[in-house]
């Protein structure tokens, strides 16, 4: 059974995401998540509250 194209795209995105974060330390992973969240917030004009240490 062939997988639908949207599901193939989701699996490809998840594979890429896994490869990018696979060898990161926990601290590096948190920093990447914060950078990504900041980028999304800027892109969409969101004002998010930050908890914990400032990046």
CHARMM-style PDB file with segment names, atoms N, HN, CA, C and O in Angstrom:
ATOM      1  N   UNK     1       0.830  -1.175   0.000  1.00  0.00      PROA
ATOM      2  CA  UNK     1       0.000   0.000   0.000  1.00  0.00      PROA
ATOM      3  C   UNK     1       0.879   1.245   0.000  1.00  0.00      PROA
ATOM      4  O   UNK     1       1.761   1.400   0.845  1.00  0.00      PROA
ATOM      5  N   UNK     2       0.627   2.117  -0.951  1.00  0.00      PROA
ATOM      6  HN  UNK     2      -0.089   1.991  -1.638  1.00  0.00      PROA
ATOM      7  CA  UNK     2       1.426   3.326  -1.073  1.00  0.00      PROA
ATOM      8  C   UNK     2       0.900   4.399  -0.125  1.00  0.00      PROA
ATOM      9  O   UNK     2      -0.306   4.578   0.044  1.00  0.00      PROA
ATOM     10  N   UNK     3       1.840   5.099   0.479  1.00  0.00      PROA
ATOM     11  HN  UNK     3       2.820   4.954   0.341  1.00  0.00      PROA
ATOM     12  CA  UNK     3       1.507   6.148   1.429  1.00  0.00      PROA
ATOM     13  C   UNK     3       1.080   7.424   0.682  1.00  0.00      PROA
ATOM     14  O   UNK     3       1.676   7.754  -0.343  1.00  0.00      PROA
ATOM     15  N   UNK     4       0.067   8.145   1.172  1.00  0.00      PROA
ATOM     16  HN  UNK     4      -0.418   7.877   2.005  1.00  0.00      PROA
ATOM     17  CA  UNK     4      -0.345   9.396   0.525  1.00  0.00      PROA
ATOM     18  C   UNK     4       0.786  10.431   0.574  1.00  0.00      PROA
ATOM     19  O   UNK     4       1.604  10.428   1.494  1.00  0.00      PROA
ATOM     20  N   UNK     5       0.817  11.305  -0.420  1.00  0.00      PROA
ATOM     21  HN  UNK     5       0.152  11.307  -1.167  1.00  0.00      PROA
ATOM     22  CA  UNK     5       1.887  12.296  -0.527  1.00  0.00      PROA
ATOM     23  C   UNK     5       2.003  13.189   0.718  1.00  0.00      PROA
ATOM     24  O   UNK     5       3.125  13.418   1.169  1.00  0.00      PROA
ATOM     25  N   UNK     6       0.908  13.706   1.298  1.00  0.00      PROA
ATOM     26  HN  UNK     6      -0.003  13.519   0.931  1.00  0.00      PROA
ATOM     27  CA  UNK     6       1.060  14.531   2.506  1.00  0.00      PROA
ATOM     28  C   UNK     6       1.741  13.777   3.646  1.00  0.00      PROA
ATOM     29  O   UNK     6       2.537  14.351   4.388  1.00  0.00      PROA
ATOM     30  N   UNK     7       1.423  12.491   3.780  1.00  0.00      PROA
ATOM     31  HN  UNK     7       0.775  12.025   3.177  1.00  0.00      PROA
ATOM     32  CA  UNK     7       2.046  11.709   4.847  1.00  0.00      PROA
ATOM     33  C   UNK     7       3.528  11.480   4.557  1.00  0.00      PROA
ATOM     34  O   UNK     7       4.339  11.460   5.483  1.00  0.00      PROA
ATOM     35  N   UNK     8       3.887  11.309   3.300  1.00  0.00      PROA
ATOM     36  HN  UNK     8       3.228  11.326   2.548  1.00  0.00      PROA
ATOM     37  CA  UNK     8       5.299  11.190   2.927  1.00  0.00      PROA
ATOM     38  C   UNK     8       6.046  12.455   3.316  1.00  0.00      PROA
ATOM     39  O   UNK     8       7.167  12.388   3.821  1.00  0.00      PROA
ATOM     40  N   UNK     9       5.421  13.624   3.080  1.00  0.00      PROA
ATOM     41  HN  UNK     9       4.511  13.678   2.670  1.00  0.00      PROA
ATOM     42  CA  UNK     9       6.052  14.898   3.420  1.00  0.00      PROA
ATOM     43  C   UNK     9       6.241  15.034   4.932  1.00  0.00      PROA
ATOM     44  O   UNK     9       7.270  15.529   5.392  1.00  0.00      PROA
ATOM     45  N   UNK    10       5.251  14.595   5.694  1.00  0.00      PROA
ATOM     46  HN  UNK    10       4.415  14.193   5.321  1.00  0.00      PROA
ATOM     47  CA  UNK    10       5.363  14.644   7.156  1.00  0.00      PROA
ATOM     48  C   UNK    10       6.512  13.755   7.612  1.00  0.00      PROA
ATOM     49  O   UNK    10       7.310  14.161   8.457  1.00  0.00      PROA
ATOM     50  N   UNK    11       6.604  12.555   7.067  1.00  0.00      PROA
ATOM     51  HN  UNK    11       5.955  12.225   6.381  1.00  0.00      PROA
ATOM     52  CA  UNK    11       7.683  11.652   7.463  1.00  0.00      PROA
ATOM     53  C   UNK    11       9.048  12.209   7.079  1.00  0.00      PROA
ATOM     54  O   UNK    11      10.013  12.061   7.829  1.00  0.00      PROA
ATOM     55  N   UNK    12       9.132  12.842   5.926  1.00  0.00      PROA
ATOM     56  HN  UNK    12       8.347  12.961   5.317  1.00  0.00      PROA
ATOM     57  CA  UNK    12      10.398  13.457   5.504  1.00  0.00      PROA
ATOM     58  C   UNK    12      10.782  14.592   6.443  1.00  0.00      PROA
ATOM     59  O   UNK    12      11.948  14.711   6.822  1.00  0.00      PROA
ATOM     60  N   UNK    13       9.817  15.430   6.826  1.00  0.00      PROA
ATOM     61  HN  UNK    13       8.870  15.333   6.518  1.00  0.00      PROA
ATOM     62  CA  UNK    13      10.091  16.534   7.744  1.00  0.00      PROA
ATOM     63  C   UNK    13      10.563  15.991   9.093  1.00  0.00      PROA
ATOM     64  O   UNK    13      11.514  16.514   9.674  1.00  0.00      PROA
ATOM     65  N   UNK    14       9.908  14.953   9.587  1.00  0.00      PROA
ATOM     66  HN  UNK    14       9.135  14.529   9.115  1.00  0.00      PROA
ATOM     67  CA  UNK    14      10.298  14.377  10.879  1.00  0.00      PROA
ATOM     68  C   UNK    14      11.689  13.753  10.809  1.00  0.00      PROA
ATOM     69  O   UNK    14      12.461  13.846  11.764  1.00  0.00      PROA
ATOM     70  N   UNK    15      12.012  13.113   9.677  1.00  0.00      PROA
ATOM     71  HN  UNK    15      11.385  13.038   8.901  1.00  0.00      PROA
ATOM     72  CA  UNK    15      13.346  12.525   9.518  1.00  0.00      PROA
ATOM     73  C   UNK    15      14.412  13.618   9.560  1.00  0.00      PROA
ATOM     74  O   UNK    15      15.429  13.473  10.238  1.00  0.00      PROA
ATOM     75  N   UNK    16      14.178  14.715   8.833  1.00  0.00      PROA
ATOM     76  HN  UNK    16      13.352  14.834   8.282  1.00  0.00      PROA
ATOM     77  CA  UNK    16      15.123  15.832   8.812  1.00  0.00      PROA
ATOM     78  C   UNK    16      15.277  16.443  10.196  1.00  0.00      PROA
ATOM     79  O   UNK    16      16.390  16.745  10.626  1.00  0.00      PROA
ATOM     80  N   UNK    17      14.166  16.624  10.891  1.00  0.00      PROA
ATOM     81  HN  UNK    17      13.262  16.378  10.541  1.00  0.00      PROA
ATOM     82  CA  UNK    17      14.193  17.192  12.234  1.00  0.00      PROA
ATOM     83  C   UNK    17      15.000  16.291  13.172  1.00  0.00      PROA
ATOM     84  O   UNK    17      15.805  16.776  13.966  1.00  0.00      PROA
ATOM     85  N   UNK    18      14.785  15.007  13.078  1.00  0.00      PROA
ATOM     86  HN  UNK    18      14.130  14.613  12.433  1.00  0.00      PROA
ATOM     87  CA  UNK    18      15.518  14.054  13.909  1.00  0.00      PROA
ATOM     88  C   UNK    18      17.016  14.144  13.628  1.00  0.00      PROA
ATOM     89  O   UNK    18      17.820  14.174  14.560  1.00  0.00      PROA
ATOM     90  N   UNK    19      17.392  14.188  12.359  1.00  0.00      PROA
ATOM     91  HN  UNK    19      16.738  14.164  11.603  1.00  0.00      PROA
ATOM     92  CA  UNK    19      18.809  14.248  12.007  1.00  0.00      PROA
ATOM     93  C   UNK    19      19.456  15.536  12.512  1.00  0.00      PROA
ATOM     94  O   UNK    19      20.622  15.524  12.906  1.00  0.00      PROA
ATOM     95  N   UNK    20      18.719  16.643  12.506  1.00  0.00      PROA
ATOM     96  HN  UNK    20      17.771  16.653  12.186  1.00  0.00      PROA
ATOM     97  CA  UNK    20      19.263  17.914  12.978  1.00  0.00      PROA
ATOM     98  C   UNK    20      19.485  17.912  14.490  1.00  0.00      PROA
ATOM     99  O   UNK    20      20.422  18.545  14.976  1.00  0.00      PROA
ATOM    100  N   UNK    21      18.642  17.216  15.229  1.00  0.00      PROA
ATOM    101  HN  UNK    21      17.880  16.702  14.834  1.00  0.00      PROA
ATOM    102  CA  UNK    21      18.698  17.281  16.692  1.00  0.00      PROA
ATOM    103  C   UNK    21      19.266  16.031  17.342  1.00  0.00      PROA
ATOM    104  O   UNK    21      19.452  16.014  18.559  1.00  0.00      PROA
ATOM    105  N   UNK    22      19.543  15.005  16.591  1.00  0.00      PROA
ATOM    106  HN  UNK    22      19.392  15.018  15.602  1.00  0.00      PROA
ATOM    107  CA  UNK    22      19.962  13.713  17.122  1.00  0.00      PROA
ATOM    108  C   UNK    22      21.188  13.805  18.028  1.00  0.00      PROA
ATOM    109  O   UNK    22      21.203  13.197  19.098  1.00  0.00      PROA
ATOM    110  N   UNK    23      22.198  14.541  17.630  1.00  0.00      PROA
ATOM    111  HN  UNK    23      22.186  15.036  16.760  1.00  0.00      PROA
ATOM    112  CA  UNK    23      23.462  14.559  18.374  1.00  0.00      PROA
ATOM    113  C   UNK    23      23.639  15.802  19.228  1.00  0.00      PROA
ATOM    114  O   UNK    23      24.752  16.082  19.673  1.00  0.00      PROA
ATOM    115  N   UNK    24      22.575  16.554  19.470  1.00  0.00      PROA
ATOM    116  HN  UNK    24      21.671  16.326  19.109  1.00  0.00      PROA
ATOM    117  CA  UNK    24      22.682  17.753  20.294  1.00  0.00      PROA
ATOM    118  C   UNK    24      22.595  17.386  21.774  1.00  0.00      PROA
ATOM    119  O   UNK    24      21.873  16.471  22.171  1.00  0.00      PROA
ATOM    120  N   UNK    25      23.352  18.129  22.570  1.00  0.00      PROA
ATOM    121  HN  UNK    25      23.938  18.873  22.247  1.00  0.00      PROA
ATOM    122  CA  UNK    25      23.230  17.952  24.016  1.00  0.00      PROA
ATOM    123  C   UNK    25      21.904  18.576  24.449  1.00  0.00      PROA
ATOM    124  O   UNK    25      21.308  19.338  23.689  1.00  0.00      PROA
ATOM    125  N   UNK    26      21.439  18.269  25.643  1.00  0.00      PROA
ATOM    126  HN  UNK    26      21.924  17.649  26.261  1.00  0.00      PROA
ATOM    127  CA  UNK    26      20.187  18.873  26.105  1.00  0.00      PROA
ATOM    128  C   UNK    26      20.230  20.410  26.077  1.00  0.00      PROA
ATOM    129  O   UNK    26      19.245  21.054  25.718  1.00  0.00      PROA
ATOM    130  N   UNK    27      21.363  20.984  26.453  1.00  0.00      PROA
ATOM    131  HN  UNK    27      22.163  20.461  26.746  1.00  0.00      PROA
ATOM    132  CA  UNK    27      21.501  22.447  26.452  1.00  0.00      PROA
ATOM    133  C   UNK    27      21.413  22.996  25.019  1.00  0.00      PROA
ATOM    134  O   UNK    27      20.744  24.000  24.772  1.00  0.00      PROA
ATOM    135  N   UNK    28      22.087  22.334  24.091  1.00  0.00      PROA
ATOM    136  HN  UNK    28      22.630  21.519  24.291  1.00  0.00      PROA
ATOM    137  CA  UNK    28      22.038  22.770  22.693  1.00  0.00      PROA
ATOM    138  C   UNK    28      20.630  22.638  22.118  1.00  0.00      PROA
ATOM    139  O   UNK    28      20.188  23.482  21.339  1.00  0.00      PROA
ATOM    140  N   UNK    29      19.931  21.576  22.508  1.00  0.00      PROA
ATOM    141  HN  UNK    29      20.289  20.890  23.141  1.00  0.00      PROA
ATOM    142  CA  UNK    29      18.568  21.370  22.026  1.00  0.00      PROA
ATOM    143  C   UNK    29      17.650  22.484  22.525  1.00  0.00      PROA
ATOM    144  O   UNK    29      16.836  23.004  21.762  1.00  0.00      PROA
ATOM    145  N   UNK    30      17.774  22.851  23.792  1.00  0.00      PROA
ATOM    146  HN  UNK    30      18.436  22.429  24.412  1.00  0.00      PROA
ATOM    147  CA  UNK    30      16.962  23.942  24.347  1.00  0.00      PROA
ATOM    148  C   UNK    30      17.266  25.244  23.619  1.00  0.00      PROA
ATOM    149  O   UNK    30      16.349  26.003  23.306  1.00  0.00      PROA
ATOM    150  N   UNK    31      18.534  25.514  23.346  1.00  0.00      PROA
ATOM    151  HN  UNK    31      19.279  24.898  23.600  1.00  0.00      PROA
ATOM    152  CA  UNK    31      18.906  26.734  22.628  1.00  0.00      PROA
ATOM    153  C   UNK    31      18.309  26.743  21.218  1.00  0.00      PROA
ATOM    154  O   UNK    31      17.836  27.779  20.751  1.00  0.00      PROA
ATOM    155  N   UNK    32      18.331  25.596  20.541  1.00  0.00      PROA
ATOM    156  HN  UNK    32      18.715  24.754  20.920  1.00  0.00      PROA
ATOM    157  CA  UNK    32      17.750  25.518  19.195  1.00  0.00      PROA
ATOM    158  C   UNK    32      16.245  25.756  19.236  1.00  0.00      PROA
ATOM    159  O   UNK    32      15.702  26.475  18.398  1.00  0.00      PROA
ATOM    160  N   UNK    33      15.579  25.154  20.209  1.00  0.00      PROA
ATOM    161  HN  UNK    33      16.021  24.570  20.890  1.00  0.00      PROA
ATOM    162  CA  UNK    33      14.134  25.333  20.331  1.00  0.00      PROA
ATOM    163  C   UNK    33      13.806  26.800  20.596  1.00  0.00      PROA
ATOM    164  O   UNK    33      12.857  27.337  20.025  1.00  0.00      PROA
ATOM    165  N   UNK    34      14.584  27.447  21.458  1.00  0.00      PROA
ATOM    166  HN  UNK    34      15.354  27.011  21.922  1.00  0.00      PROA
ATOM    167  CA  UNK    34      14.351  28.871  21.743  1.00  0.00      PROA
ATOM    168  C   UNK    34      14.555  29.726  20.491  1.00  0.00      PROA
ATOM    169  O   UNK    34      13.759  30.623  20.215  1.00  0.00      PROA
ATOM    170  N   UNK    35      15.614  29.450  19.738  1.00  0.00      PROA
ATOM    171  HN  UNK    35      16.261  28.721  19.963  1.00  0.00      PROA
ATOM    172  CA  UNK    35      15.861  30.219  18.501  1.00  0.00      PROA
ATOM    173  C   UNK    35      14.719  30.028  17.508  1.00  0.00      PROA
ATOM    174  O   UNK    35      14.242  30.988  16.904  1.00  0.00      PROA
ATOM    175  N   UNK    36      14.288  28.785  17.348  1.00  0.00      PROA
ATOM    176  HN  UNK    36      14.676  28.005  17.839  1.00  0.00      PROA
ATOM    177  CA  UNK    36      13.181  28.499  16.434  1.00  0.00      PROA
ATOM    178  C   UNK    36      11.903  29.198  16.888  1.00  0.00      PROA
ATOM    179  O   UNK    36      11.171  29.751  16.068  1.00  0.00      PROA
ATOM    180  N   UNK    37      11.633  29.174  18.197  1.00  0.00      PROA
ATOM    181  HN  UNK    37      12.228  28.724  18.864  1.00  0.00      PROA
ATOM    182  CA  UNK    37      10.435  29.830  18.726  1.00  0.00      PROA
ATOM    183  C   UNK    37      10.513  31.343  18.507  1.00  0.00      PROA
ATOM    184  O   UNK    37       9.515  31.969  18.153  1.00  0.00      PROA
ATOM    185  N   UNK    38      11.689  31.928  18.716  1.00  0.00      PROA
ATOM    186  HN  UNK    38      12.500  31.419  19.004  1.00  0.00      PROA
ATOM    187  CA  UNK    38      11.861  33.371  18.476  1.00  0.00      PROA
ATOM    188  C   UNK    38      11.610  33.712  17.012  1.00  0.00      PROA
ATOM    189  O   UNK    38      10.982  34.724  16.702  1.00  0.00      PROA
ATOM    190  N   UNK    39      12.104  32.863  16.118  1.00  0.00      PROA
ATOM    191  HN  UNK    39      12.615  32.041  16.371  1.00  0.00      PROA
ATOM    192  CA  UNK    39      11.919  33.100  14.687  1.00  0.00      PROA
ATOM    193  C   UNK    39      10.430  33.060  14.313  1.00  0.00      PROA
ATOM    194  O   UNK    39       9.949  33.919  13.573  1.00  0.00      PROA
ATOM    195  N   UNK    40       9.714  32.071  14.822  1.00  0.00      PROA
ATOM    196  HN  UNK    40      10.105  31.373  15.423  1.00  0.00      PROA
ATOM    197  CA  UNK    40       8.280  31.957  14.531  1.00  0.00      PROA
ATOM    198  C   UNK    40       7.526  33.151  15.121  1.00  0.00      PROA
ATOM    199  O   UNK    40       6.632  33.704  14.480  1.00  0.00      PROA
ATOM    200  N   UNK    41       7.889  33.545  16.339  1.00  0.00      PROA
ATOM    201  HN  UNK    41       8.615  33.096  16.860  1.00  0.00      PROA
ATOM    202  CA  UNK    41       7.225  34.687  16.977  1.00  0.00      PROA
ATOM    203  C   UNK    41       7.441  35.959  16.160  1.00  0.00      PROA
ATOM    204  O   UNK    41       6.505  36.735  15.971  1.00  0.00      PROA
ATOM    205  N   UNK    42       8.654  36.178  15.677  1.00  0.00      PROA
ATOM    206  HN  UNK    42       9.414  35.547  15.830  1.00  0.00      PROA
ATOM    207  CA  UNK    42       8.926  37.364  14.840  1.00  0.00      PROA
ATOM    208  C   UNK    42       8.153  37.284  13.530  1.00  0.00      PROA
ATOM    209  O   UNK    42       7.561  38.271  13.095  1.00  0.00      PROA
ATOM    210  N   UNK    43       8.156  36.136  12.915  1.00  0.00      PROA
ATOM    211  HN  UNK    43       8.637  35.334  13.268  1.00  0.00      PROA
ATOM    212  CA  UNK    43       7.496  35.963  11.622  1.00  0.00      PROA
ATOM    213  C   UNK    43       6.008  36.284  11.700  1.00  0.00      PROA
ATOM    214  O   UNK    43       5.454  36.907  10.794  1.00  0.00      PROA
ATOM    215  N   UNK    44       5.364  35.857  12.783  1.00  0.00      PROA
ATOM    216  HN  UNK    44       5.814  35.351  13.518  1.00  0.00      PROA
ATOM    217  CA  UNK    44       3.919  36.031  12.902  1.00  0.00      PROA
ATOM    218  C   UNK    44       3.516  37.156  13.855  1.00  0.00      PROA
ATOM    219  O   UNK    44       2.332  37.326  14.147  1.00  0.00      PROA
ATOM    220  N   UNK    45       4.489  37.920  14.338  1.00  0.00      PROA
ATOM    221  HN  UNK    45       5.450  37.782  14.101  1.00  0.00      PROA
ATOM    222  CA  UNK    45       4.191  39.049  15.207  1.00  0.00      PROA
ATOM    223  C   UNK    45       3.606  38.645  16.557  1.00  0.00      PROA
ATOM    224  O   UNK    45       2.759  39.353  17.101  1.00  0.00      PROA
ATOM    225  N   UNK    46       4.046  37.525  17.095  1.00  0.00      PROA
ATOM    226  HN  UNK    46       4.734  36.950  16.653  1.00  0.00      PROA
ATOM    227  CA  UNK    46       3.536  37.042  18.379  1.00  0.00      PROA
ATOM    228  C   UNK    46       4.361  37.599  19.525  1.00  0.00      PROA
ATOM    229  O   UNK    46       5.565  37.820  19.389  1.00  0.00      PROA
ATOM    230  N   UNK    47       3.712  37.821  20.641  1.00  0.00      PROA
ATOM    231  HN  UNK    47       2.734  37.641  20.751  1.00  0.00      PROA
ATOM    232  CA  UNK    47       4.417  38.241  21.851  1.00  0.00      PROA
ATOM    233  C   UNK    47       4.278  37.112  22.860  1.00  0.00      PROA
ATOM    234  O   UNK    47       3.215  36.916  23.449  1.00  0.00      PROA
ATOM    235  N   UNK    48       5.354  36.381  23.051  1.00  0.00      PROA
ATOM    236  HN  UNK    48       6.218  36.540  22.573  1.00  0.00      PROA
ATOM    237  CA  UNK    48       5.337  35.221  23.932  1.00  0.00      PROA
ATOM    238  C   UNK    48       6.016  35.550  25.250  1.00  0.00      PROA
ATOM    239  O   UNK    48       7.018  36.266  25.282  1.00  0.00      PROA
ATOM    240  N   UNK    49       5.465  35.024  26.338  1.00  0.00      PROA
ATOM    241  HN  UNK    49       4.651  34.443  26.312  1.00  0.00      PROA
ATOM    242  CA  UNK    49       6.121  35.177  27.633  1.00  0.00      PROA
ATOM    243  C   UNK    49       7.222  34.143  27.742  1.00  0.00      PROA
ATOM    244  O   UNK    49       7.054  32.998  27.322  1.00  0.00      PROA
ATOM    245  N   UNK    50       8.346  34.544  28.305  1.00  0.00      PROA
ATOM    246  HN  UNK    50       8.483  35.474  28.647  1.00  0.00      PROA
ATOM    247  CA  UNK    50       9.484  33.651  28.464  1.00  0.00      PROA
ATOM    248  C   UNK    50       9.628  33.270  29.922  1.00  0.00      PROA
ATOM    249  O   UNK    50       9.470  34.114  30.804  1.00  0.00      PROA
ATOM    250  N   UNK    51       9.925  32.015  30.183  1.00  0.00      PROA
ATOM    251  HN  UNK    51      10.053  31.330  29.467  1.00  0.00      PROA
ATOM    252  CA  UNK    51      10.139  31.519  31.531  1.00  0.00      PROA
ATOM    253  C   UNK    51      11.553  30.965  31.606  1.00  0.00      PROA
ATOM    254  O   UNK    51      12.086  30.462  30.616  1.00  0.00      PROA
ATOM    255  N   UNK    52      12.147  31.059  32.766  1.00  0.00      PROA
ATOM    256  HN  UNK    52      11.715  31.467  33.570  1.00  0.00      PROA
ATOM    257  CA  UNK    52      13.486  30.509  32.948  1.00  0.00      PROA
ATOM    258  C   UNK    52      14.537  31.510  32.496  1.00  0.00      PROA
ATOM    259  O   UNK    52      14.272  32.707  32.385  1.00  0.00      PROA
ATOM    260  N   UNK    53      15.723  31.002  32.240  1.00  0.00      PROA
ATOM    261  HN  UNK    53      15.939  30.029  32.331  1.00  0.00      PROA
ATOM    262  CA  UNK    53      16.846  31.855  31.840  1.00  0.00      PROA
ATOM    263  C   UNK    53      16.582  32.509  30.487  1.00  0.00      PROA
ATOM    264  O   UNK    53      15.989  31.899  29.597  1.00  0.00      PROA
ATOM    265  N   UNK    54      17.024  33.739  30.344  1.00  0.00      PROA
ATOM    266  HN  UNK    54      17.505  34.234  31.067  1.00  0.00      PROA
ATOM    267  CA  UNK    54      16.946  34.432  29.063  1.00  0.00      PROA
ATOM    268  C   UNK    54      18.063  33.933  28.166  1.00  0.00      PROA
ATOM    269  O   UNK    54      19.171  33.668  28.632  1.00  0.00      PROA
ATOM    270  N   UNK    55      17.777  33.808  26.899  1.00  0.00      PROA
ATOM    271  HN  UNK    55      16.877  34.024  26.520  1.00  0.00      PROA
ATOM    272  CA  UNK    55      18.783  33.289  25.954  1.00  0.00      PROA
ATOM    273  C   UNK    55      19.822  34.326  25.639  1.00  0.00      PROA
ATOM    274  OT1 UNK    55      20.742  34.063  24.864  1.00  0.00      PROA
TER     275      UNK     55
END
